[in-house]
Amino acid sequence: MPGLLAKTSASGHGADITGLAYCPKNNLLYTSGGDGKVLVWDKECNLKKEIVAHEGWIYCIAVSNNGKVYTGSNDGTIKMIENALGDKCEAVQICKTMDEIESLYVHGDTLYSGDDKGVVAFFENDKFMSRIETSEEVKGLIAEKGFIYTIRDRDLSIFAADTSKKVAGLQHRAAIPGSAPICIFGPVEKEKQKYIGMLMRQAKGLQVIKNHPDEKFAVLCEKDNVHEMLINALTGIDHFMFSADYVGKVKKWSVESGKLELIAELDACPGVCINAIKAIDANTVYIGSSDGLLRKLTF
């Protein structure tokens, strides 16, 4: 069954879209780009605001439940935008390091960042609280209920973390062979979302992990060579996961049966690399790509 390209933005970034976030509270989407800008969009891909946040590339973007936008850049800074549609909005620096910020994640009131040297930092109310040091570059980062998930292009590492001290306590709980990107999705069971989605090591296959220590973070299902080209972006919601690749193809998968079942696919932007993807419900997905445009897809 094919999907549908419902809308393409009339304008966009002057370089690659590098990140994509959505805030359900205000129904706005936020993209970051290699042009150092954050663009704010409505759900029909209409541009609402353009904000210059960094002089260099923005590698990652995250948004809190109340609409605070965070960006991380190759300039080593993390910046925060309080009111992206306000008349006097600006990107305020909350952290400066010597290393490149490659991943951001917001869980509750806590912001997590990961850099190219393997440091994961924790912020409360936009103030630094503590940090942990992992063994490799943090290209993908998720945090949930005392657990930190980090990944580069090798194993997914899962840590139990105590962040009450300046240097956080860390206990390695699992290592799962695979590759970035990763996503967390599914219904909440035992205070944790049910699934972790990630790539297999060759980056053309998908696997889904049971997201709970009681189940030892076991692999629920996997399927190799599901895309002809390398998979570059993942998102999930409910029992569905969406994968996107280097040549503009998006596929929708169901994992409800405990297996990866292909539901639909779409050549959303043929020949164009999809860098970021975000599902806002089980049938609506947005993608950001190397041509700088935002697209809305329906399945």
N, C-alpha and C positions, 0 to 999 in steps of 0.2 A: 504494500500500500504506500503510495507516495505522500509526502508532506506538501505544504504549500508555502511559497515565499509570499507573505502577506504584505510586507512593506519594506522599502529600502530608503534610508535617510537621503535627503536631497544634498546634504553636505556632511562634512565629518572632520576628522583629524588630518593634519598635514603630513602625517606619518602613520605607521602601524597603530591600530588599537592594540594595547597590551594588556588591558584588564577591563572587566565588566562587573558591575554590582547593581543590586536592586534593593530598594527599601519599600516594603509593603505598607508602611505607615503613611507615606506620602505618594506612593505609586510612581516614583521617579526611578529612572535608570541613570547610572553614572559610568562613563568610560574614561580610561586613562590612555595616554598616547605617547609615542616616541617624540612628539613635538613638545612635551612638557606640560600639556594642558589636560584639564578635566572638563569634559563636556557633560551637560545635564540634559536629559531627554524625558519626554513623556512616553507613554506606552505605545504611541503610534509613530515613534521615531522622529518626532518633531523636536528640533533643538531649542532648548529653553534658556541655556546659559553657557558661556564659555569662560573658563577661569584659568589663568596662567599660574601653575602651581610650582613648577621647577624649571630650571634652565636646561637641564639634561633630560634623558629618557626617564619616564615613569615606568617602573617595572611591574607595579602591582597596585591594586586599589581594594578597599574594603569599606563597608558602610555599617554603622551601628543601627540598632532597632529604632533609635530616635532621630536618625537621619544625619549623624555626623559622618563626614567622609574623610578617610585616611588614605594617603598615598605614600609609596616608598620608591626611591629613585636610585639611579647609579651615582648620584652626587652624595650618597651616604646619609641623606636626611629622611625623616618621616614628618609629614605635614598633615594638619587637620583643618578641615573646612567646616565651620560651625553651621552656617546657614547658606547653602549653596545658591539659593534663589534670592538672597537678600541684596539690597542695593549696595551695601558696603562689604560684601563678603570677601574674605582673603584667606589664603593658605598660610596658616600659622605653624611655624616649626616647633615640634615637640621633642625632637631627638636629632642629634648630629653624631655620626660615627665616621670612621675612616674606611668603612667597608660598604659594599653595595647592598641595598635593601631589596631582596628578591621576592619576598612573600609577606603577606599580611593576613590576619584573620581576627575577627571580632566574635567573642562568645560572651554573652551577657554584658557586663560592664568592663570587661577586660579586652585590651588590644594585645595581640601577639605579633611579633615580627621575626623574620628569619633572614639571615644575610649570607653572603657568599663565603664566609669563613666558618659557618656552622653554628653561629650564635643565635639562640632564640631568646628574645627579650619580652618582658611582660610590663604592661602599663595599666594603671588604674587612674581614672579621671585625668587622663593624658599626662600622668606623671610616671616616670620610671620606677618600677618596684623591684624586679629581680631579673636574673638571666640564667640560662643553662647553656652549656657548650656541648654540641653534638660532634660527630666525627666527620661530617661532610657538609658541603654547601646545601642550604635549605631552599630548594626550588619550589617545593610544595609544603604547605603547613595547614594543619587543622588542630583545634584544641576543643576538648569537651570533658567536663566533669572530672578534672584532675588528670586527664590524659593528654599527651602531646603526640601528634603524628607528624613525622617529617620524612621527606623523600627527595632524592635527586634523580639519578638515572639508574640507580641500583635498588637495594632493598628499601621497603617501607619500614621505618623504625617507629615502634610504639613505646612511649615512656610513661610511667606514672610519675607525676611531678608534684613536689611540694614547693609552692612559690612564696612561702611566708618569709623567706630569708633573701638577702641581697643576691647570694648565689644559690639558686634553687636546688633542692634535693632532687635526685633523679634516679629512677630505677627502670632499667631496660626490661620490658615485658614481652616483646615479640619482634621478630624480623621476618618480613615476607618478601620474597624475591619479586621484583617488579620495577616499574618506572613511573615517573611523573608524567602527566598530572594526576591528582587525586581529588575525590569529592566525597562528601558525607551526605546521606539522604535516608529516607524511609521513615516509617512511624517510630515514635519513641517507645522503647521497651526497656524496663529496668533503668530508667533515667538516661538512656542513651539512644541516639538514632540507630536504626537497625543495620545499616549497610555502610561500608566503605567501598567506593569504586576506585579502581586504579588500572594501570596498563600492565600487561605482561612485558617481559624484558625487551623483546624486539619491537615494542611500541606499535604493533599492529593488532594485538589481541587485548581482550578485556578480562578482568576478573573482579569478583565481588567478594568482600570479606565480611564475615559475621562480626559485627562491631560490639563485642562484649568479652571481658576477661573470663567470665564463666564458660564461654564457648572457645576460649583460648585463641580468639581472633582467627579462627579457622577459615579456609577458603570455602565459600558457599558454592560458587560456580565460576567457570572460566571457559573462554573460547578463543582460540588463536586465529590470526589472519582474518579478522572481521572487516578490516579495511585494506584496500590495495596499497594505499599510501600511509605514512606514519600518522598516528592519531596525535592531535596537538591540544585538544581541549575536551573536558568532561564536565557534566553537571548532572544532578539527579534530584528527583522530587517524588514523594510517595514511593511506589514500587517501580518507578521508571528511571532509566539512565539514558542520557544522550551523549553520543560521541561525535567529534568533528575532526576532520583531517586537513592535511596540507593542500589539498586541491579542491576545497570547498564543499565536501560531502558531509552531511549530517545523518546519523542513524539514531532511531529511537528503540530502546530495549525494555522489555519487562523482565523483572526478576522475581515476580510474585510466586511462581511455581517452584522456585529454587533453582531454575535454569535461566540462562540468558536466551531470551526469545526475541527475535527481530520483529518489531511491530510496523515500522515505517522507515523510509529513507528519502532523502532529498538532495539533489545537486543544487545547493543553495546559492553558490557563487563559483561556478566552474573555473578552475585554474587559479583561484585566489585562496591564500592560506588563511584559515580560521584560527585566530589566536586566543579567543575567549568565547565562552558560551554560558548562558544562564537561563535555567527554566524557572518561570514564575508560577506555573501550574502544570498539570499533567499534559496539557496540549499546546502550551505556548512557550516558545523558546526565542531568545535573542542571541545573536552572534556578532562579534566584533572581529574584523579581519585586517589583512595587510594593506588593503586599499583605503583604510581609515573610515569606512562606512559602518553604520549600524543597521542590522536587518532583523525583522520580526518574522518568525516562522510559526506555522500552525500545523499540528498533526492530529 
